[in-house]
Amino acid sequence: MRRDVVTEVLVQFDDGVENFATRFEAERFLDACDEEPRAAWLEDAQGRVRARYRITRTPEGRIALIDEDDAG
């Protein structure tokens, strides 16, 4: 596996940052979590931000991380 394409999703809370392998994993965690996230972004193995996510709720009440570049 190429290390330059390895990424992780980071979610910032008031008391720290959690990391996840995928956006789906982060969304499932946030659905079960009582804390409100402050920010979320995708970072590569070198620490460069590849995407920033807008944190929203779907009409069903689930958390969704929307890529700000795709939000239109």
PyMOL CGO cylinders between C-alpha atoms (Angstrom):
from pymol import cmd
from pymol.cgo import CYLINDER

trace = [
    CYLINDER, 0.00, 0.00, 0.00, 1.28, 3.48, -0.86, 0.3, 1, 1, 1, 1, 1, 1,
    CYLINDER, 1.28, 3.48, -0.86, 1.73, 5.58, 2.28, 0.3, 1, 1, 1, 1, 1, 1,
    CYLINDER, 1.73, 5.58, 2.28, 1.03, 8.82, 0.42, 0.3, 1, 1, 1, 1, 1, 1,
    CYLINDER, 1.03, 8.82, 0.42, -2.61, 7.85, -0.14, 0.3, 1, 1, 1, 1, 1, 1,
    CYLINDER, -2.61, 7.85, -0.14, -3.37, 6.56, 3.35, 0.3, 1, 1, 1, 1, 1, 1,
    CYLINDER, -3.37, 6.56, 3.35, -5.98, 8.82, 4.94, 0.3, 1, 1, 1, 1, 1, 1,
    CYLINDER, -5.98, 8.82, 4.94, -7.97, 9.09, 8.15, 0.3, 1, 1, 1, 1, 1, 1,
    CYLINDER, -7.97, 9.09, 8.15, -11.00, 11.06, 9.23, 0.3, 1, 1, 1, 1, 1, 1,
    CYLINDER, -11.00, 11.06, 9.23, -10.46, 13.27, 12.27, 0.3, 1, 1, 1, 1, 1, 1,
    CYLINDER, -10.46, 13.27, 12.27, -13.30, 14.62, 14.39, 0.3, 1, 1, 1, 1, 1, 1,
    CYLINDER, -13.30, 14.62, 14.39, -12.66, 17.38, 16.92, 0.3, 1, 1, 1, 1, 1, 1,
    CYLINDER, -12.66, 17.38, 16.92, -14.58, 17.60, 20.18, 0.3, 1, 1, 1, 1, 1, 1,
    CYLINDER, -14.58, 17.60, 20.18, -14.22, 20.12, 23.03, 0.3, 1, 1, 1, 1, 1, 1,
    CYLINDER, -14.22, 20.12, 23.03, -11.92, 17.73, 24.90, 0.3, 1, 1, 1, 1, 1, 1,
    CYLINDER, -11.92, 17.73, 24.90, -9.83, 16.28, 22.06, 0.3, 1, 1, 1, 1, 1, 1,
    CYLINDER, -9.83, 16.28, 22.06, -9.74, 14.63, 18.64, 0.3, 1, 1, 1, 1, 1, 1,
    CYLINDER, -9.74, 14.63, 18.64, -10.88, 11.14, 17.61, 0.3, 1, 1, 1, 1, 1, 1,
    CYLINDER, -10.88, 11.14, 17.61, -9.62, 9.45, 14.44, 0.3, 1, 1, 1, 1, 1, 1,
    CYLINDER, -9.62, 9.45, 14.44, -11.42, 6.99, 12.18, 0.3, 1, 1, 1, 1, 1, 1,
    CYLINDER, -11.42, 6.99, 12.18, -10.47, 4.94, 9.14, 0.3, 1, 1, 1, 1, 1, 1,
    CYLINDER, -10.47, 4.94, 9.14, -13.48, 6.05, 7.07, 0.3, 1, 1, 1, 1, 1, 1,
    CYLINDER, -13.48, 6.05, 7.07, -16.18, 8.70, 6.97, 0.3, 1, 1, 1, 1, 1, 1,
    CYLINDER, -16.18, 8.70, 6.97, -18.80, 5.95, 7.44, 0.3, 1, 1, 1, 1, 1, 1,
    CYLINDER, -18.80, 5.95, 7.44, -17.08, 4.78, 10.65, 0.3, 1, 1, 1, 1, 1, 1,
    CYLINDER, -17.08, 4.78, 10.65, -16.95, 8.38, 11.95, 0.3, 1, 1, 1, 1, 1, 1,
    CYLINDER, -16.95, 8.38, 11.95, -20.65, 8.94, 11.16, 0.3, 1, 1, 1, 1, 1, 1,
    CYLINDER, -20.65, 8.94, 11.16, -21.68, 5.74, 13.00, 0.3, 1, 1, 1, 1, 1, 1,
    CYLINDER, -21.68, 5.74, 13.00, -19.62, 6.76, 16.04, 0.3, 1, 1, 1, 1, 1, 1,
    CYLINDER, -19.62, 6.76, 16.04, -21.15, 10.24, 16.05, 0.3, 1, 1, 1, 1, 1, 1,
    CYLINDER, -21.15, 10.24, 16.05, -24.67, 8.78, 15.85, 0.3, 1, 1, 1, 1, 1, 1,
    CYLINDER, -24.67, 8.78, 15.85, -23.98, 6.85, 19.07, 0.3, 1, 1, 1, 1, 1, 1,
    CYLINDER, -23.98, 6.85, 19.07, -22.01, 9.60, 20.81, 0.3, 1, 1, 1, 1, 1, 1,
    CYLINDER, -22.01, 9.60, 20.81, -23.51, 12.10, 23.26, 0.3, 1, 1, 1, 1, 1, 1,
    CYLINDER, -23.51, 12.10, 23.26, -20.92, 14.81, 22.53, 0.3, 1, 1, 1, 1, 1, 1,
    CYLINDER, -20.92, 14.81, 22.53, -21.37, 17.37, 19.77, 0.3, 1, 1, 1, 1, 1, 1,
    CYLINDER, -21.37, 17.37, 19.77, -18.44, 17.47, 17.33, 0.3, 1, 1, 1, 1, 1, 1,
    CYLINDER, -18.44, 17.47, 17.33, -16.88, 20.86, 16.56, 0.3, 1, 1, 1, 1, 1, 1,
    CYLINDER, -16.88, 20.86, 16.56, -15.15, 19.99, 13.26, 0.3, 1, 1, 1, 1, 1, 1,
    CYLINDER, -15.15, 19.99, 13.26, -14.30, 17.08, 10.97, 0.3, 1, 1, 1, 1, 1, 1,
    CYLINDER, -14.30, 17.08, 10.97, -11.73, 16.67, 8.21, 0.3, 1, 1, 1, 1, 1, 1,
    CYLINDER, -11.73, 16.67, 8.21, -9.83, 14.12, 6.11, 0.3, 1, 1, 1, 1, 1, 1,
    CYLINDER, -9.83, 14.12, 6.11, -6.06, 14.01, 6.55, 0.3, 1, 1, 1, 1, 1, 1,
    CYLINDER, -6.06, 14.01, 6.55, -3.36, 12.08, 4.68, 0.3, 1, 1, 1, 1, 1, 1,
    CYLINDER, -3.36, 12.08, 4.68, -0.43, 10.22, 6.29, 0.3, 1, 1, 1, 1, 1, 1,
    CYLINDER, -0.43, 10.22, 6.29, 1.73, 13.36, 6.17, 0.3, 1, 1, 1, 1, 1, 1,
    CYLINDER, 1.73, 13.36, 6.17, -0.87, 15.41, 8.09, 0.3, 1, 1, 1, 1, 1, 1,
    CYLINDER, -0.87, 15.41, 8.09, -2.13, 17.40, 5.09, 0.3, 1, 1, 1, 1, 1, 1,
    CYLINDER, -2.13, 17.40, 5.09, -5.85, 18.20, 5.11, 0.3, 1, 1, 1, 1, 1, 1,
    CYLINDER, -5.85, 18.20, 5.11, -7.44, 16.67, 2.00, 0.3, 1, 1, 1, 1, 1, 1,
    CYLINDER, -7.44, 16.67, 2.00, -11.07, 17.59, 2.69, 0.3, 1, 1, 1, 1, 1, 1,
    CYLINDER, -11.07, 17.59, 2.69, -13.11, 19.44, 5.29, 0.3, 1, 1, 1, 1, 1, 1,
    CYLINDER, -13.11, 19.44, 5.29, -16.52, 18.14, 6.28, 0.3, 1, 1, 1, 1, 1, 1,
    CYLINDER, -16.52, 18.14, 6.28, -19.66, 20.03, 7.22, 0.3, 1, 1, 1, 1, 1, 1,
    CYLINDER, -19.66, 20.03, 7.22, -21.42, 18.23, 10.09, 0.3, 1, 1, 1, 1, 1, 1,
    CYLINDER, -21.42, 18.23, 10.09, -25.17, 17.99, 9.52, 0.3, 1, 1, 1, 1, 1, 1,
    CYLINDER, -25.17, 17.99, 9.52, -28.17, 15.90, 10.50, 0.3, 1, 1, 1, 1, 1, 1,
    CYLINDER, -28.17, 15.90, 10.50, -30.26, 14.03, 7.96, 0.3, 1, 1, 1, 1, 1, 1,
    CYLINDER, -30.26, 14.03, 7.96, -34.07, 14.24, 8.06, 0.3, 1, 1, 1, 1, 1, 1,
    CYLINDER, -34.07, 14.24, 8.06, -33.95, 10.86, 9.84, 0.3, 1, 1, 1, 1, 1, 1,
    CYLINDER, -33.95, 10.86, 9.84, -31.80, 12.38, 12.61, 0.3, 1, 1, 1, 1, 1, 1,
    CYLINDER, -31.80, 12.38, 12.61, -28.51, 10.74, 11.69, 0.3, 1, 1, 1, 1, 1, 1,
    CYLINDER, -28.51, 10.74, 11.69, -25.17, 12.57, 11.55, 0.3, 1, 1, 1, 1, 1, 1,
    CYLINDER, -25.17, 12.57, 11.55, -23.76, 13.12, 8.07, 0.3, 1, 1, 1, 1, 1, 1,
    CYLINDER, -23.76, 13.12, 8.07, -20.31, 14.40, 7.15, 0.3, 1, 1, 1, 1, 1, 1,
    CYLINDER, -20.31, 14.40, 7.15, -20.62, 16.32, 3.90, 0.3, 1, 1, 1, 1, 1, 1,
    CYLINDER, -20.62, 16.32, 3.90, -17.50, 17.18, 1.91, 0.3, 1, 1, 1, 1, 1, 1,
    CYLINDER, -17.50, 17.18, 1.91, -17.56, 20.97, 1.70, 0.3, 1, 1, 1, 1, 1, 1,
    CYLINDER, -17.56, 20.97, 1.70, -16.24, 20.82, -1.89, 0.3, 1, 1, 1, 1, 1, 1,
    CYLINDER, -16.24, 20.82, -1.89, -19.19, 18.61, -2.90, 0.3, 1, 1, 1, 1, 1, 1,
    CYLINDER, -19.19, 18.61, -2.90, -21.82, 20.58, -0.97, 0.3, 1, 1, 1, 1, 1, 1,
    CYLINDER, -21.82, 20.58, -0.97, -22.42, 22.96, -3.84, 0.3, 1, 1, 1, 1, 1, 1,
]
cmd.load_cgo(trace, "trace")
